[in-house]
Amino acid sequence: ACRKPVIAAVDGWCIGGGIDLITACDIRLCTDQATFSVREVKVAIVADLGTLQRLPRIVGEGIAREWALTGADVSADRALSSGLVNQVFEDRDGLMQRAAELSAEIAANPPLVVQGTKQVMNWSRDHSVADGLEYVASYNASMLQSNDLTEAFMAFMEKRAPTYSGS
């Protein structure tokens, strides 16, 4: 529900509540030393902070059920191949550098558009493609008056980098 994009950077163990937290993030990165586990089944409880609701949408039903029902440890490579993480890095420094680079890349874009993109993607996730297209058309129509849109066009025409105000 956070309006801003959230990047998770995992180095080491990510168990139980950690999985709850990272599955709520927009982008997930980790080191090759990261290990993931939906461990609640091993301690006789049902995961209750979002893993069971979010993980299947990220890695698919079968893999999410396997992990949730076994409590197995999942390597960084398996997390990558399953789509849980976007990238795996050799060390913490590389991980944190990439997280900072991604943050800067996102921050360089118009704030209203970044927030709107996240909002539209979140809304569309729970609705049909046709409904999502209608929603984004309405959303974009409401943004035609933004100063950032004007700035983007002017910067393009003047062949310079835009300076966005978030308005």
Summary of the structure (lengths in Angstrom):
residues: 167
radius of gyration: 18.9
end to end distance: 21.1
largest distance: 62.5
contacts: 464
relative contact order: 0.12
helix: 56%
strand: 12%
